[in-house]
Amino acid sequence: MKRIQIRATFLDEVSTDIPHHNWGYEEWDQDFQAMKAIGIDTVVMIRCGLEKFLAYPSELLIKERGAYRPPVDWVEMFLELAGKYGMRFFFGTYVGQRWWGDKRIDFATECALDKRIVAEAWERYGNYPAFQGWYLSKEIATYHAEIVDEFVELGQYCKKISGNLPILISPGMLGRKAWYNNEPEAHDLDFEKHLRDWDMIMGKISGTVDIVAFQDGHLIYEELPQALQINKALADKHGIECWTNSESFDRDMPFRFPPIKWEKLLLKLRAAQSVGVERAITFEFSHFMSPNSMWQSAHGLYKRYQEYLAGKFD
């Protein structure tokens, strides 16, 4: 069986829960070199903005949401570097509310704004050859009608203005590690509900969303093969390409978040390979796998992954 490889990574410049490297062009250039060296060919900006913090100087959001003007246009930088190293760049959409499970969110208003932001971004950056896809930044683990409808409406709009560029989503799975601090309601994955929900979701998003990459860190390791098998079978049924989001940070530690232990990442990659998934994206290379990371243990993870590519762990 063909060995699964990490072929893509998220870029998390506008972060929610990990520290910043405070890198400039030179440091990012070095990191793109390190990505390229292990076969990464796609970079996915996880979001173009979060509330008032932006990855590019969106005049729309600065005016209408009071967003801060960023000191650097990260989108332009990432597109230039992706072009330099022969990678595809996927543009991540805006997140106006940090926690989108909040019932007070007016999803119709948010989606209308998101479409205007997408139009603004395409006008600014659509001429870059590396701009090769879209990432819909909201994440769900179970059926959420408003967000599924937004995936369809916003996704179809992205395709319409960009000549049908592919669209990626990266959902969670509602397993024990999806609950922070081991809340009393924490539970292992309900496989039957997961199958029902995602059969319905994929039926609705098929034809709009091209790629689904479920986050693999929410489950205990024993559950992964069955869950990944369900994901792959559903994606095949609905004509959607199935990747795995093989998280390179460790959810098992008493603090958030260090680089993952190599043995755990290997377990997850092998589970995905065992059900026929051929391509992995990771959240995210620069902090948790890079030889340039602030985390020393990320340097070791990069070396172990290089050994994996060379066949040491076959």
Backbone bond lengths (Angstrom), bond angles and torsions (degrees), N, CA, C in turn:
res aa  C-N    CA-C-N  psi(-1)  N-CA   C-N-CA  omega(-1)  CA-C   N-CA-C  phi
1 M - - - 1.472 - - 1.524 109.52 -
2 K 1.317 115.12 138.68 1.465 120.85 -179.53 1.520 110.79 -63.70
3 R 1.325 116.72 131.10 1.460 121.68 -178.83 1.525 110.53 -68.84
4 I 1.326 116.94 126.88 1.454 120.64 177.54 1.521 109.95 -68.91
5 Q 1.319 115.93 141.89 1.463 120.83 -179.96 1.523 110.14 -128.94
6 I 1.317 115.30 152.82 1.464 121.66 172.81 1.520 107.02 -80.48
7 R 1.324 115.80 108.11 1.457 121.46 -175.61 1.528 112.60 -106.06
8 A 1.341 116.32 -5.37 1.461 119.65 -176.50 1.522 109.68 -146.74
9 T 1.300 115.63 156.85 1.461 120.87 174.19 1.518 109.86 -142.23
10 F 1.327 114.99 149.86 1.451 120.05 167.96 1.524 109.20 -76.20
11 L 1.319 115.69 153.72 1.460 123.95 170.15 1.527 106.01 -115.05
12 D 1.321 116.95 119.89 1.463 120.87 -172.58 1.519 109.89 -114.54
13 E 1.332 115.09 73.00 1.469 118.96 179.98 1.526 111.28 -81.08
14 V 1.335 117.05 -36.23 1.469 120.74 175.53 1.521 106.59 -102.66
15 S 1.319 116.29 92.94 1.454 122.45 -165.87 1.517 112.45 -96.13
16 T 1.334 115.43 159.63 1.465 120.94 174.10 1.524 112.40 -109.04
17 D 1.329 117.69 -34.77 1.461 118.13 -170.46 1.525 114.73 -146.83
18 I 1.328 117.36 19.46 1.469 119.76 172.38 1.524 108.43 -130.69
19 P 1.334 117.00 151.95 1.471 119.87 -176.09 1.524 112.04 -74.68
20 H 1.315 115.15 159.94 1.458 120.48 179.50 1.515 111.12 -91.31
21 H 1.334 114.85 145.73 1.464 120.84 171.64 1.522 111.84 -79.76
22 N 1.321 116.92 -20.87 1.464 121.68 -173.92 1.526 111.59 57.89
23 W 1.334 115.14 43.49 1.455 121.26 179.27 1.523 110.67 -80.65
24 G 1.343 114.19 152.37 1.441 122.26 168.95 1.519 109.91 -109.40
25 Y 1.333 115.57 -165.34 1.463 120.04 -174.55 1.534 111.61 -58.78
26 E 1.315 117.20 -43.57 1.471 120.29 -176.22 1.521 111.30 -61.55
27 E 1.340 116.37 -45.00 1.459 119.29 -178.89 1.531 111.21 -68.30
28 W 1.340 116.96 -39.46 1.454 118.85 178.07 1.529 111.09 -66.88
29 D 1.312 117.09 -36.04 1.463 120.54 176.85 1.532 109.96 -59.60
30 Q 1.319 116.78 -44.78 1.468 120.32 177.80 1.528 111.20 -61.22
31 D 1.323 116.09 -37.83 1.457 118.66 -178.07 1.519 111.50 -71.66
32 F 1.327 117.38 -38.51 1.462 119.40 175.27 1.529 110.47 -62.02
33 Q 1.321 117.47 -37.04 1.465 120.20 174.93 1.522 111.12 -58.93
34 A 1.344 116.61 -44.28 1.465 121.11 -179.48 1.525 111.12 -66.35
35 M 1.326 117.36 -37.51 1.467 120.86 175.53 1.532 110.09 -61.11
36 K 1.312 114.91 -49.98 1.462 120.95 -177.55 1.525 111.26 -58.03
37 A 1.326 116.06 -36.99 1.464 121.04 -175.70 1.525 112.80 -65.40
38 I 1.336 118.53 -23.65 1.466 120.16 178.66 1.528 111.98 -107.32
39 G 1.325 117.32 13.54 1.447 120.40 171.03 1.507 116.21 94.04
40 I 1.327 118.64 11.37 1.460 119.78 176.01 1.524 109.26 -72.28
41 D 1.324 115.97 127.10 1.465 120.09 -177.15 1.528 113.14 -121.13
42 T 1.347 116.97 -1.09 1.463 121.41 -177.84 1.522 109.53 -139.19
43 V 1.332 116.49 131.83 1.467 121.27 175.28 1.520 108.20 -120.80
44 V 1.331 115.45 136.86 1.453 121.62 -173.04 1.525 108.59 -124.07
45 M 1.313 116.99 108.96 1.460 120.24 176.22 1.523 108.43 -69.63
46 I 1.327 117.38 118.41 1.454 120.57 -167.40 1.522 112.76 -67.22
47 R 1.319 117.19 -28.57 1.473 120.81 174.59 1.520 108.02 -163.08
48 C 1.323 116.18 148.48 1.463 120.23 178.23 1.515 111.50 -87.77
49 G 1.316 116.17 -10.88 1.450 120.44 177.85 1.508 110.39 -173.61
50 L 1.321 115.62 152.34 1.455 122.54 175.32 1.519 107.64 -133.53
51 E 1.334 115.34 109.76 1.454 120.81 -176.30 1.537 109.30 54.55
52 K 1.333 119.95 -109.13 1.466 120.69 -174.69 1.531 113.94 -100.17
53 F 1.318 117.53 -3.72 1.463 119.93 178.91 1.520 109.70 -98.20
54 L 1.343 116.12 134.24 1.457 121.73 -170.54 1.523 112.02 -125.94
55 A 1.337 114.85 151.99 1.459 121.13 173.83 1.514 112.31 -93.61
56 Y 1.321 117.38 -10.20 1.465 121.07 175.56 1.529 107.33 -149.36
57 P 1.318 118.24 158.64 1.468 120.48 -176.91 1.522 112.04 -77.01
58 S 1.322 115.64 79.07 1.462 121.21 179.92 1.521 109.27 -74.93
59 E 1.322 116.35 108.90 1.460 119.18 178.61 1.532 110.51 -63.31
60 L 1.313 116.31 -31.69 1.451 121.54 178.24 1.533 111.26 -61.64
61 L 1.326 117.06 -49.63 1.460 120.75 -176.87 1.527 112.08 -76.01
62 I 1.306 116.57 -32.52 1.463 119.48 176.54 1.527 109.73 -63.67
63 K 1.318 116.27 -40.09 1.463 120.69 -178.28 1.525 112.08 -77.82
64 E 1.325 117.05 -45.89 1.461 119.51 -169.53 1.521 114.13 -93.61
65 R 1.336 117.76 -24.61 1.459 120.35 -179.87 1.531 112.68 -115.07
66 G 1.329 117.07 3.32 1.454 119.25 -178.59 1.512 113.35 64.13
67 A 1.326 116.73 29.40 1.464 120.92 -178.12 1.520 110.77 -69.43
68 Y 1.325 115.41 155.54 1.457 121.78 179.75 1.527 109.72 -80.92
69 R 1.323 116.51 137.77 1.460 120.34 176.48 1.524 108.72 -74.77
70 P 1.324 119.11 119.22 1.465 120.30 -176.42 1.522 111.70 -71.11
71 P 1.333 117.69 148.75 1.462 120.37 -179.64 1.519 113.48 -72.11
72 V 1.350 116.28 -18.63 1.461 122.19 -178.27 1.527 107.96 -135.41
73 D 1.323 116.57 143.74 1.457 120.97 172.26 1.531 107.36 -87.71
74 W 1.344 115.37 94.13 1.458 120.01 -175.80 1.521 111.23 -68.67
75 V 1.317 117.61 -33.53 1.465 119.96 179.84 1.529 109.93 -61.62
76 E 1.317 116.43 -47.32 1.462 120.29 178.62 1.522 110.62 -60.31
77 M 1.344 116.60 -43.94 1.463 120.24 179.65 1.528 111.27 -61.22
78 F 1.332 116.66 -46.56 1.463 119.50 -178.05 1.531 111.39 -66.72
79 L 1.317 117.60 -36.30 1.461 120.02 177.17 1.531 110.95 -65.62
80 E 1.318 117.06 -41.35 1.462 120.35 178.02 1.521 111.14 -63.58
81 L 1.322 116.84 -44.17 1.462 120.11 -178.85 1.527 111.20 -70.28
82 A 1.318 117.24 -38.77 1.459 119.67 175.92 1.522 110.70 -61.12
83 G 1.321 116.88 -41.63 1.459 120.19 176.18 1.511 112.48 -63.71
84 K 1.314 116.03 -41.66 1.469 121.23 -179.71 1.520 111.59 -60.10
85 Y 1.346 116.50 -38.38 1.466 120.32 -174.78 1.529 113.12 -104.90
86 G 1.320 117.06 14.78 1.457 120.82 173.76 1.514 114.21 67.10
87 M 1.323 117.16 37.45 1.461 121.99 -179.17 1.529 111.07 -110.13
88 R 1.319 115.01 156.61 1.461 121.58 170.76 1.528 108.73 -86.39
89 F 1.325 115.41 142.78 1.466 121.63 175.73 1.512 108.84 -116.12
90 F 1.347 116.27 128.19 1.463 122.03 173.84 1.523 107.89 -107.44
91 F 1.313 116.06 131.19 1.468 122.71 -178.05 1.521 109.77 -88.75
92 G 1.340 117.07 122.86 1.450 122.22 178.02 1.519 111.78 -87.02
93 T 1.320 116.49 137.70 1.460 121.92 -174.66 1.536 111.26 -76.91
94 Y 1.311 114.59 172.84 1.470 122.70 -174.46 1.527 111.14 -79.55
95 V 1.330 115.47 146.05 1.455 122.19 174.94 1.526 107.40 -119.19
96 G 1.322 116.44 105.74 1.460 120.70 -176.54 1.502 114.09 -82.62
97 Q 1.335 116.77 -22.03 1.461 122.31 178.78 1.513 107.85 -126.21
98 R 1.322 116.32 130.45 1.469 120.10 -176.93 1.530 111.29 -61.08
99 W 1.319 117.53 -42.07 1.473 120.67 -178.76 1.528 108.14 -117.57
100 W 1.323 115.98 102.95 1.455 119.38 -171.68 1.527 112.34 -85.84
101 G 1.324 118.30 7.10 1.452 120.07 169.85 1.523 111.81 -79.99
102 D 1.330 116.93 -5.89 1.463 122.14 -178.98 1.532 109.56 -65.20
103 K 1.308 116.13 121.21 1.466 120.82 -176.59 1.531 112.26 -67.21
104 R 1.320 117.55 -14.99 1.459 120.11 -178.83 1.520 113.18 -78.54
105 I 1.316 117.72 -9.52 1.455 120.40 -178.73 1.528 110.24 -68.57
106 D 1.310 116.27 132.73 1.463 122.42 173.92 1.533 106.67 -90.08
107 F 1.316 116.36 95.93 1.459 120.38 -172.48 1.527 112.36 -67.95
108 A 1.312 117.99 -31.90 1.466 119.95 178.47 1.524 110.49 -64.48
109 T 1.333 116.16 -42.78 1.470 120.32 178.03 1.518 110.84 -65.93
110 E 1.340 116.04 -42.45 1.464 119.98 179.70 1.521 110.97 -63.03
111 C 1.324 117.42 -42.13 1.462 120.72 -179.03 1.526 110.75 -65.93
112 A 1.326 117.20 -39.19 1.465 120.28 177.52 1.520 110.94 -62.13
113 L 1.334 116.45 -41.40 1.461 120.18 176.38 1.525 110.79 -65.72
114 D 1.332 116.45 -43.09 1.469 120.37 -179.58 1.525 111.30 -57.81
115 K 1.317 117.53 -38.50 1.466 120.26 179.74 1.527 110.94 -66.81
116 R 1.298 117.23 -37.47 1.467 119.96 177.36 1.524 110.87 -67.07
117 I 1.328 117.16 -36.79 1.466 120.75 178.16 1.529 110.07 -67.15
118 V 1.328 116.26 -43.47 1.464 120.59 176.64 1.527 110.71 -57.54
119 A 1.332 116.76 -43.21 1.469 120.55 178.99 1.521 110.89 -63.63
120 E 1.326 116.89 -42.47 1.457 121.01 178.35 1.530 110.47 -61.67
121 A 1.323 116.32 -45.29 1.462 120.27 -178.43 1.529 111.69 -65.40
122 W 1.338 116.56 -41.42 1.465 119.22 -179.62 1.525 110.87 -65.19
123 E 1.339 116.38 -38.09 1.462 119.49 177.86 1.523 111.15 -63.88
124 R 1.330 117.17 -37.32 1.464 121.57 -179.32 1.524 113.20 -75.61
125 Y 1.327 116.25 -40.35 1.465 119.93 -166.22 1.528 114.70 -122.71
126 G 1.313 118.28 -2.80 1.452 120.01 -174.58 1.516 114.63 -64.50
127 N 1.343 117.16 -16.15 1.467 120.17 179.33 1.524 112.67 -83.51
128 Y 1.329 117.93 -6.68 1.470 119.77 177.70 1.523 109.27 -76.16
129 P 1.336 118.47 126.60 1.469 120.12 -179.15 1.521 113.96 -59.39
130 A 1.343 117.57 -29.02 1.462 120.22 -177.40 1.521 112.89 -73.55
131 F 1.325 118.44 -16.08 1.469 121.93 -179.56 1.523 107.67 -71.10
132 Q 1.343 115.67 101.61 1.460 119.58 -169.69 1.528 113.72 -127.51
133 G 1.334 118.28 10.07 1.457 117.57 179.10 1.510 112.27 178.75
134 W 1.329 114.21 177.17 1.458 122.91 -177.94 1.523 109.68 -127.74
135 Y 1.323 115.51 145.64 1.460 121.28 173.03 1.526 107.85 -120.46
136 L 1.332 116.49 122.20 1.463 121.15 176.88 1.521 107.66 -86.01
137 S 1.335 115.99 113.77 1.460 120.85 -161.05 1.518 115.53 -79.22
138 K 1.311 118.83 -18.22 1.467 118.32 178.16 1.528 109.89 -68.36
139 E 1.328 115.96 145.89 1.461 121.81 -177.83 1.522 109.10 -122.97
140 I 1.318 115.73 132.33 1.460 120.75 174.04 1.518 108.59 -129.83
141 A 1.330 115.45 156.70 1.457 120.68 176.01 1.524 111.81 -114.88
142 T 1.346 116.05 -24.67 1.456 122.00 178.50 1.528 108.25 -131.03
143 Y 1.326 116.45 179.08 1.459 119.50 -176.91 1.523 111.12 -66.15
144 H 1.331 115.74 124.26 1.469 123.49 178.85 1.519 105.10 -134.62
145 A 1.347 116.15 101.31 1.461 121.24 -167.17 1.516 112.71 -56.19
146 E 1.353 117.18 -45.84 1.458 119.46 -175.76 1.530 111.91 -63.74
147 I 1.326 116.25 -39.67 1.462 118.97 -178.68 1.525 111.05 -74.01
148 V 1.325 117.87 -37.46 1.464 119.70 175.63 1.530 109.95 -61.77
149 D 1.319 116.85 -42.73 1.464 119.70 176.69 1.526 111.03 -61.62
150 E 1.336 116.71 -37.83 1.459 119.80 178.41 1.522 111.48 -67.79
151 F 1.341 116.97 -38.58 1.464 119.48 175.70 1.535 109.50 -54.08
152 V 1.328 116.57 -43.89 1.461 120.40 -176.83 1.525 110.49 -71.06
153 E 1.325 117.30 -50.52 1.459 120.50 -175.47 1.525 111.76 -66.08
154 L 1.334 116.52 -49.87 1.454 119.48 -179.31 1.521 111.21 -69.09
155 G 1.329 115.82 -39.31 1.463 119.17 179.28 1.513 112.58 -62.03
156 Q 1.329 116.71 -43.22 1.463 119.53 179.01 1.526 111.01 -65.17
157 Y 1.313 116.24 -34.70 1.468 119.51 177.42 1.533 110.72 -66.74
158 C 1.332 116.73 -43.90 1.469 120.25 176.85 1.524 111.03 -56.39
159 K 1.314 115.97 -45.54 1.458 120.08 -179.69 1.533 111.49 -64.51
160 K 1.320 116.04 -41.47 1.459 120.54 -176.84 1.521 111.81 -61.04
161 I 1.336 117.34 -45.04 1.463 118.60 -175.06 1.523 113.26 -81.59
162 S 1.341 117.20 -16.74 1.466 119.73 -173.06 1.521 113.84 -111.57
163 G 1.318 117.16 9.09 1.464 118.01 180.00 1.515 112.93 74.95
164 N 1.334 116.50 35.32 1.469 122.96 172.50 1.524 113.63 72.38
165 L 1.333 117.73 34.40 1.461 119.35 174.48 1.528 110.29 -62.78
166 P 1.340 117.91 148.22 1.467 121.12 -175.58 1.525 113.22 -67.35
167 I 1.328 114.24 155.49 1.460 122.36 -177.43 1.517 109.31 -124.50
168 L 1.331 114.82 134.67 1.461 123.71 -179.12 1.523 109.77 -117.51
169 I 1.348 116.26 141.88 1.457 121.65 165.36 1.519 108.13 -128.03
170 S 1.346 116.59 158.07 1.466 121.24 179.23 1.527 109.38 -134.78
171 P 1.330 116.70 84.84 1.464 120.04 -176.90 1.528 111.51 -75.58
172 G 1.331 113.89 165.04 1.451 120.55 169.88 1.524 110.51 -91.87
173 M 1.328 115.01 -178.56 1.463 122.14 171.13 1.518 106.07 -133.76
174 L 1.337 116.31 133.49 1.454 120.09 -170.21 1.534 111.08 -82.93
175 G 1.336 114.00 71.12 1.456 120.72 175.77 1.521 111.03 -103.02
176 R 1.336 115.47 -173.67 1.462 120.76 -173.67 1.523 112.52 -58.90
177 K 1.313 117.74 -35.64 1.466 119.70 -175.34 1.527 113.15 -86.51
178 A 1.338 116.33 3.35 1.464 119.18 172.33 1.521 111.32 -79.11
179 W 1.320 116.79 -10.70 1.468 122.26 -178.11 1.515 108.58 -103.58
180 Y 1.319 117.49 120.63 1.446 121.09 -179.90 1.523 110.65 -74.90
181 N 1.319 115.15 145.90 1.468 122.60 175.67 1.530 112.89 61.97
182 N 1.338 116.16 19.20 1.464 121.46 176.47 1.533 111.72 52.93
183 E 1.320 116.11 51.70 1.457 121.81 -179.94 1.526 110.96 -54.19
184 P 1.329 117.49 155.88 1.463 120.14 -178.11 1.524 113.71 -56.36
185 E 1.345 116.99 -29.84 1.468 119.16 -178.42 1.527 112.84 -82.88
186 A 1.318 117.88 0.10 1.469 120.63 -179.57 1.529 110.11 -59.26
187 H 1.331 115.49 140.57 1.456 119.90 -178.92 1.524 108.72 -153.07
188 D 1.323 115.37 160.88 1.453 119.95 175.15 1.527 109.26 -73.96
189 L 1.305 116.07 168.60 1.455 120.80 -175.27 1.532 110.95 -64.01
190 D 1.324 115.80 131.81 1.460 122.06 171.25 1.531 106.44 -86.62
191 F 1.325 116.58 99.10 1.462 120.80 -172.29 1.526 112.21 -62.18
192 E 1.335 117.22 -38.70 1.464 119.74 -178.55 1.526 110.86 -65.86
193 K 1.339 116.09 -44.06 1.465 119.08 178.67 1.520 110.78 -66.50
194 H 1.337 117.35 -40.62 1.470 121.01 178.16 1.526 109.95 -58.18
195 L 1.323 116.50 -44.87 1.468 120.00 -179.87 1.534 110.55 -64.52
196 R 1.341 118.19 -45.95 1.471 120.97 -179.28 1.529 111.21 -61.52
197 D 1.333 115.24 -48.49 1.465 119.21 -177.42 1.510 111.74 -61.46
198 W 1.325 116.54 -46.33 1.459 118.71 -173.36 1.523 112.90 -80.14
199 D 1.324 117.66 -22.60 1.460 119.75 169.92 1.533 109.01 -64.21
200 M 1.330 116.18 -42.38 1.458 120.52 179.09 1.532 111.00 -69.34
201 I 1.335 116.88 -44.48 1.467 120.22 -178.58 1.521 110.57 -63.05
202 M 1.332 116.42 -48.12 1.461 118.88 -177.81 1.525 111.73 -65.59
203 G 1.322 115.93 -32.05 1.456 118.38 175.35 1.513 112.21 -61.90
204 K 1.314 117.10 -34.62 1.459 121.72 -179.67 1.529 112.68 -79.08
205 I 1.350 117.35 -37.06 1.466 119.94 -174.01 1.524 113.03 -92.20
206 S 1.324 116.91 -9.76 1.462 120.22 178.89 1.529 110.15 -58.82
207 G 1.309 115.77 134.04 1.458 121.06 -175.86 1.509 112.92 94.96
208 T 1.333 115.96 -16.43 1.470 121.08 174.98 1.521 110.35 -111.83
209 V 1.315 115.77 -57.03 1.466 120.56 178.13 1.527 108.45 -84.85
210 D 1.327 115.42 128.35 1.467 120.79 -176.61 1.519 113.13 -95.84
211 I 1.329 116.38 -30.18 1.470 121.36 -173.17 1.522 108.86 -135.05
212 V 1.326 116.66 133.30 1.464 121.08 172.97 1.527 107.60 -123.07
213 A 1.338 115.84 131.13 1.468 121.49 -178.41 1.528 107.49 -129.82
214 F 1.331 116.83 94.00 1.453 120.27 -178.61 1.525 111.37 -68.04
215 Q 1.325 116.17 137.12 1.453 122.30 174.27 1.531 108.98 -67.01
216 D 1.339 116.82 129.22 1.463 119.50 -174.25 1.532 113.86 -97.21
217 G 1.340 117.53 2.04 1.456 119.29 -173.35 1.509 115.43 -89.29
218 H 1.332 118.15 -3.25 1.465 120.87 -175.16 1.523 113.54 -86.40
219 L 1.327 116.53 -8.41 1.459 120.41 -174.40 1.519 111.30 -112.30
220 I 1.339 115.67 153.72 1.455 118.45 168.09 1.529 106.99 -68.25
221 Y 1.329 116.67 153.80 1.464 120.40 -169.68 1.525 112.17 -62.96
222 E 1.354 117.28 -31.22 1.460 120.36 -178.72 1.528 112.00 -65.11
223 E 1.327 117.68 -25.72 1.459 120.82 -177.71 1.522 113.44 -83.54
224 L 1.325 116.49 -18.37 1.463 119.18 -169.61 1.525 114.78 -59.46
225 P 1.342 119.97 -46.93 1.472 117.50 -177.54 1.524 113.39 -56.53
226 Q 1.339 117.88 -44.82 1.464 119.90 -179.41 1.523 111.52 -66.53
227 A 1.329 117.05 -43.15 1.466 119.89 -179.99 1.522 110.85 -63.73
228 L 1.318 116.87 -44.42 1.458 120.20 -179.79 1.524 112.11 -66.03
229 Q 1.315 116.14 -33.17 1.465 119.95 176.35 1.531 110.56 -64.80
230 I 1.332 116.60 -42.06 1.467 120.83 176.24 1.526 110.09 -61.38
231 N 1.331 116.27 -47.21 1.469 120.48 -178.72 1.520 111.58 -58.93
232 K 1.316 115.74 -46.16 1.471 120.34 -178.29 1.536 110.55 -65.47
233 A 1.330 117.11 -43.38 1.461 119.99 -178.83 1.535 111.08 -64.25
234 L 1.331 116.87 -41.86 1.465 120.23 179.10 1.526 111.56 -66.31
235 A 1.331 116.03 -42.46 1.459 119.11 179.23 1.530 110.40 -62.50
236 D 1.327 117.12 -42.92 1.463 120.47 177.62 1.531 110.72 -61.89
237 K 1.316 116.79 -42.50 1.468 121.59 179.94 1.521 111.68 -58.85
238 H 1.337 116.77 -39.91 1.459 121.24 -173.81 1.532 113.24 -99.68
239 G 1.319 117.87 8.64 1.458 121.11 175.04 1.513 114.02 70.69
240 I 1.331 116.89 35.04 1.458 122.77 179.88 1.525 108.81 -115.20
241 E 1.309 116.89 137.50 1.457 120.79 178.55 1.531 109.09 -72.14
242 C 1.331 116.26 135.15 1.462 121.40 -175.77 1.531 110.94 -111.08
243 W 1.324 115.60 113.81 1.457 122.20 168.45 1.528 107.89 -104.72
244 T 1.321 116.52 175.45 1.450 121.36 166.92 1.517 108.51 -118.59
245 N 1.328 116.35 139.90 1.469 120.71 171.84 1.511 106.57 -92.36
246 S 1.322 115.99 91.66 1.463 121.64 -176.33 1.527 108.13 -86.24
247 E 1.311 114.95 95.07 1.457 121.12 -173.06 1.524 111.18 -64.39
248 S 1.322 115.76 131.46 1.462 120.57 -179.34 1.523 112.32 -99.19
249 F 1.346 116.74 15.00 1.461 120.69 170.70 1.520 108.86 -112.34
250 D 1.316 116.41 159.00 1.454 122.28 -171.04 1.523 110.71 -103.05
251 R 1.342 115.75 116.19 1.459 121.02 177.69 1.534 112.50 -85.80
252 D 1.338 118.25 -3.33 1.461 121.00 -174.86 1.530 113.39 -89.33
253 M 1.308 117.11 -6.93 1.457 121.29 -176.33 1.531 110.93 -82.76
254 P 1.342 117.33 159.57 1.475 119.80 179.41 1.526 113.45 -77.28
255 F 1.335 117.82 4.37 1.464 121.17 175.50 1.513 108.25 -140.41
256 R 1.342 116.37 158.75 1.460 121.99 -179.50 1.519 110.11 -106.33
257 F 1.310 120.08 131.63 1.454 129.30 -16.97 1.527 107.38 -135.80
258 P 1.307 120.74 131.68 1.464 121.08 173.13 1.528 111.46 -93.76
259 P 1.340 117.74 168.07 1.457 119.75 172.28 1.532 110.44 -59.32
260 I 1.316 115.51 147.94 1.452 120.67 -175.89 1.532 110.97 -76.04
261 K 1.309 115.42 152.50 1.463 121.31 171.59 1.524 108.53 -65.91
262 W 1.328 116.92 136.73 1.459 121.10 -176.02 1.521 111.71 -56.44
263 E 1.332 118.01 -41.06 1.460 120.75 -178.43 1.528 111.24 -57.67
264 K 1.334 117.29 -37.46 1.462 121.42 -179.80 1.526 111.07 -69.85
265 L 1.330 116.87 -43.26 1.463 119.31 177.70 1.523 110.11 -62.27
266 L 1.323 117.18 -39.75 1.455 121.14 178.80 1.531 110.86 -63.30
267 L 1.333 117.05 -41.95 1.463 120.74 176.67 1.529 110.61 -57.41
268 K 1.314 116.60 -43.30 1.459 120.85 -176.55 1.523 111.43 -70.41
269 L 1.322 116.71 -41.46 1.455 119.55 178.14 1.529 111.05 -63.57
270 R 1.333 116.51 -41.46 1.464 119.67 179.94 1.524 111.49 -67.08
271 A 1.327 117.22 -34.82 1.468 119.86 177.77 1.524 110.31 -63.62
272 A 1.327 116.96 -42.58 1.456 120.40 178.52 1.524 111.09 -66.68
273 Q 1.301 116.71 -41.23 1.467 120.67 179.48 1.525 110.81 -62.68
274 S 1.332 116.70 -36.70 1.462 120.91 -175.36 1.523 112.99 -64.81
275 V 1.339 117.90 -22.20 1.475 120.41 180.00 1.524 112.08 -106.24
276 G 1.324 116.88 9.41 1.453 120.70 173.29 1.505 116.22 94.47
277 V 1.346 118.33 8.36 1.464 120.03 174.01 1.528 107.91 -74.51
278 E 1.312 117.52 131.43 1.455 121.05 -172.96 1.519 113.98 -109.20
279 R 1.316 117.38 -9.48 1.464 119.02 -171.93 1.529 109.35 -140.16
280 A 1.336 115.64 135.60 1.465 121.29 179.49 1.522 110.03 -122.25
281 I 1.335 114.02 144.74 1.451 122.39 165.37 1.513 105.88 -111.36
282 T 1.314 118.33 154.66 1.455 120.01 177.54 1.520 111.02 -126.62
283 F 1.312 114.74 145.93 1.453 121.70 164.88 1.528 106.41 -110.49
284 E 1.358 114.67 118.80 1.443 120.68 -30.15 1.514 108.02 -135.77
285 F 1.309 115.21 154.15 1.452 121.37 -168.05 1.522 113.55 -57.45
286 S 1.324 117.07 -48.56 1.462 120.27 -165.47 1.523 113.46 -64.20
287 H 1.325 117.46 -35.48 1.459 119.59 178.13 1.520 112.90 -86.36
288 F 1.330 116.93 -39.39 1.461 119.56 -163.54 1.523 115.00 -110.70
289 M 1.338 118.23 -11.89 1.470 120.76 179.90 1.516 113.76 -127.81
290 S 1.291 117.93 -11.73 1.457 121.03 -168.01 1.531 112.59 -79.10
291 P 1.325 117.44 143.24 1.469 120.54 171.99 1.524 111.80 -69.55
292 N 1.325 116.87 -6.42 1.465 121.83 178.52 1.530 112.90 -103.76
293 S 1.325 117.28 0.99 1.459 121.42 -174.07 1.524 112.39 -65.98
294 M 1.344 115.36 154.29 1.459 121.36 171.78 1.524 111.84 -64.86
295 W 1.353 116.72 -20.91 1.458 121.91 179.34 1.541 109.19 -88.73
296 Q 1.317 117.63 119.63 1.461 120.75 178.52 1.523 111.25 -61.43
297 S 1.336 116.47 -35.22 1.461 119.01 -177.86 1.530 112.05 -68.10
298 A 1.342 117.65 -21.71 1.466 120.01 174.74 1.521 110.56 -65.81
299 H 1.334 116.84 -32.83 1.464 120.28 178.95 1.524 109.52 -63.50
300 G 1.339 115.94 -41.32 1.459 119.63 177.47 1.515 112.38 -66.00
301 L 1.340 116.83 -37.50 1.465 120.06 178.39 1.524 110.86 -63.62
302 Y 1.318 116.83 -38.78 1.463 120.72 177.26 1.541 110.22 -60.90
303 K 1.317 116.53 -43.62 1.468 120.10 -179.65 1.522 111.53 -65.44
304 R 1.343 116.86 -41.98 1.466 119.69 178.80 1.524 110.49 -64.07
305 Y 1.339 117.03 -38.57 1.453 119.58 179.29 1.528 110.63 -67.22
306 Q 1.326 117.57 -37.79 1.466 120.30 174.32 1.527 110.81 -59.03
307 E 1.336 116.70 -40.28 1.475 120.78 177.72 1.529 110.41 -66.13
308 Y 1.306 117.12 -37.83 1.474 121.79 176.05 1.521 110.13 -59.82
309 L 1.332 116.70 -44.93 1.468 120.04 178.92 1.525 111.20 -62.73
310 A 1.330 116.20 -31.13 1.465 120.81 -179.57 1.521 112.34 -81.97
311 G 1.335 117.50 -2.32 1.463 120.99 175.51 1.508 116.14 94.71
312 K 1.340 117.52 8.41 1.470 119.52 -175.38 1.530 112.86 -62.80
313 F 1.331 118.30 -32.67 1.451 121.00 -172.36 1.526 112.95 -103.60
314 D 1.342 116.76 14.05 1.466 119.84 178.16 1.535 110.01 -71.04
